[in-house]
Amino acid sequence: MPENLIIDQCIKAWEQRIAQATRLMDSLSEWAMDTEIAPGRNKVVYVIGHLLIVHDKLIEGMELGERKHANLDALFLDARQPDAQYPDTAWIKENWKEQSEFLNEKFNQMTEADWLSKHAYVRAEDFALQPERNKLNLLLSRTNHLSSHNGQLALVKKAA
């Protein structure tokens, strides 16, 4: 019982951060997409696309299906590309929402055994020695990552 409660709390924290990110993305005007997070830093559109790709990789890591946007890895995982040509922000936001709904649905279907099993990015030998390198841990790390970027988006919104 306590494990289920902890897992449920982790999923709720994820869902809250996803909802916060979506609200922030929706609140930023189109012109804000070209705004740098801080002087000399990545643009808002990069951060939103980066989150899309990191969560696309999460589908793979959690073994929930095939990635849809692997072709965008180089664009959104390599920081500092000031002259990059990004996809339309409406397309990024639409895919973000679809992907978030997919992940939320799948996460709520996973069992305790699923959550405590190894994720795709850890070798079986390493997992045997470190069982904490499980899918729940992957969710926690991605929730923290999302929280960090939510803070960046909130700063841009405040400055806008």
Secondary structure, DSSP 8 states (H G I E B T S, - for coil): -HHHHHHHHHHHHHHHHHHHHHHHHHHS-GGGGGSBSSTTS-BHHHHHHHHHHHHHHHHHHTTSS--S-GGGHHHHHS---TT-----HHHHHHHHHHHHHHHHHHHHH--HHHHTSB-TTS-HHHHHH-TTSBHHHHHHHHHHHHHHHHHHHHHHHHH-
